[in-house]
Amino acid sequence: MKIEVENIKCGGCASSIRKGLLQVEGVTDAEVDVEGGAVDIEAPDSAREAVAAKLASMGYPEVGSVSGLRSASAKAKSFASCAVGRMSGE
């Protein structure tokens, strides 16, 4: 499944996203397209809601799913995930 998300900025973001999604039950692989702002996930369709929730909790909400003040909160979370991904060097 492919999900378009907000706030992907760099390889650090991609690393954090991949690592986080592999913790979701049913996800066997995740590839992040930084330039396209999308995540391609190998998982059953039944895992889509859990995958979208995990992405949002990490600061990478599905495009069009967050607005107003919650959008600012998502951006702040994505900056933290980005930094963690860069520090882990993956």
Buried (B, 14 or more C-beta within 10 A) or exposed (E): BEBEBBBBBEBBBBBBBBBBBEEBEBBEEBBBBBEEBBBEBEBEEEBBEBBBEBBBEBBBBBEEBBEEEEBEEBBEBBBEBBEBBBEEEE
